[in-house]
Amino acid sequence: MAAINEVFTPSAADIAHAEQVVAAFASAPGIGVIGIDGKMYDVGHLYNLAHFADRGIIKPPFFVQSIFGILGGIGPEPENLMHMKATADRLFGNDYYLSILAAGRHQFPFVTMGAILGGNVRVGLEDNLYLGRGQLAPSNADQVAKIKRILSELSLEAATPDDARRMLGTKGANNTAI
């Protein structure tokens, strides 16, 4: 039993993170997006989101940032993306925005597939250091330019800053005291 307890007992950091998430939702009742690691690493997280929505703790629309290819999360296989999207469609209907990111070499092919399925994409040096095989990306801007070119060739449009603010529920610098 000691081994089981050790594996399944949350650490102090896990408990602190859970308390932070609960506090974020409690401090903004009815909000559908929170600013604390609002990332979905596996299908079970979608069901957790649905649970909180069913209890009325959070309200749609939801911004579902799905992450593929991270250690401990769902793998970067096309079937997994299809399953995540189908599950989110079933649980949330049209009340969510799907965003896709994949780690490392999977980034560009995977987010392109996500965009073809109607999702939004995220690229950047946090997730992948390369523009292509053996070619280090000089900046996030270079990765954004690459995915924008790919999506443009597929007749898909990139979101504008105003579109992104609407999806994320943020105001933008012009509407703050910054």
N, C-alpha and C positions, 0 to 999 in steps of 0.2 A: 504494500500500500504506500510506503514512503516514496517509491519511485513515481507512482501515479500522482500522488499529492504534489511532488516536486514539479512534475511536468504541467499539471493542470491548475496549480495555484498561481493566481496572478501576482506579478512582482509589484513592488511599490510604484514603479514607473507606469505599469499597466493600469493600476488603480488610479494614479494621478491623471493619466490621460483620459480614462473613462469619466472621472469627475469633471475634467475640463470640457469634455464633449457635452455632458449633461448640463453643466453650467451655461455653456454657450447657447444651447436650445432654450433653457429656462430664462435666460436674459433677453431673449427675442422671441416671444411666443408667436407662433404662426408662420415663422420664417421657413422657407423651403431650402435655403442654402446657408450653411454655416462656414465660417472661415477657419475651421480647425481640421486640417487633414481630411477634407471631405472627399476621400478617395475610396474607390471600391476595388478591393484586391481579389474578391471571389464572389460567386453568385450568392452566397449566404448573406453578404452585406446588403444586397438588394432586398432580401426578405426582412432584414433588420430595419431598413428604411421604410418598407411597407408597414411594418409593425408600428413604428412611431407615427406614421401617417394615419393609420387606422385608429390609433389612440387620440388623434387630434393634437399631438404635441408639435408636429410640423405640418406645413401646408405646401402643396405644389404651387408652381412648378419646381421640380427638383433638377439640380445640375448633377448628373451622374458621371463622375470622372472615373472611368474604368482603366485599370492598370494591368498590363500583361507583361510577362517575362521577368517579374521581380521575384527573387528568392522568397519562398513561402506563400506565393500567390499563384494565380491561375496562369498557365503557360501561354505562350504566344502562338497558338495554333488557330487557324481559321475557325474550326469547330467551336472553340471556346468563345470567340467573339460572337458567333451566331447564337450560341446558347445564352450569353449575357444579354444580348439585344432582345432575343425572344422572351426571356424572363422579364426584362424591364418593360417590354411592350405589354406583356400580360398583366403585370402588377400595376403599371402606371398609365397605360394607354398613351394619350398625347400629352400627359402632364409632366413630361420630363425632357431634358436636353441630354443627349448622350455625347460624351466626350471620350476620346480614345487616346491612350498613350501606350507605347511599348518601349522596352529597354533595349539599349545596345543596337546590334545589327538588325533587329526586327523593327526598329522605329519606322522607317519610311514605308516599307511594304505594308506593315500592319495598319498604320494610320491612314494610308491610302485606301485600303480595303474598308476601314471604318467610315471614311468619308463617302465612299460609293454606297454604303448601306444607309447613308443619311445622317451619320454622326459628325460631330465636330472633332477636330484633331488638336493635339498638343505636341509640339516638338521643342527641343532645347537641350542645352549642354548638361542639364541636370539628369537627363535620361540617356543621352547618347553623345559621345565625344566626336563622332565622325559624320562627314557628309557622304562618304562612300567608303568602299573597302580601302583601307590604308590612308585615307585622306582626312586628316584632322579638320574639324570645323573651326574656323577662326572665331566665330561668334554665334550667338543665338540667332541673330539677324540673318546669317547665311543659311541656317537650317530653315528658318521661316520662309526665306526667298525660295529655297529648293522645293518645299512642300507646296508653296503657292504656285510655282511653275507646273509641278506635277498635276495638281488639281485643276489648274487652268486648262491644261491639255485634255482633261477629261470633261471639260465644260462645267466644272463645279466652281462655285464662287466662295471666296474667303469671307468670313464675317468681318464687318466693319467694327471699329472700336465701339460705336454706339450699340451695335448688335451684341457684342460681347458684354457690355455693361448691362444691357437688358437681361441677358441670360444669367449673369452672375448676381444680378440684383445690386449692383454698385452704382454710385452716383457719378463718378468722374471728377477730376480735379476742379472743373469749373463750378461744381455744385457743393464744394466743401470749403472749409476755412484754411485749406493748405496754401 
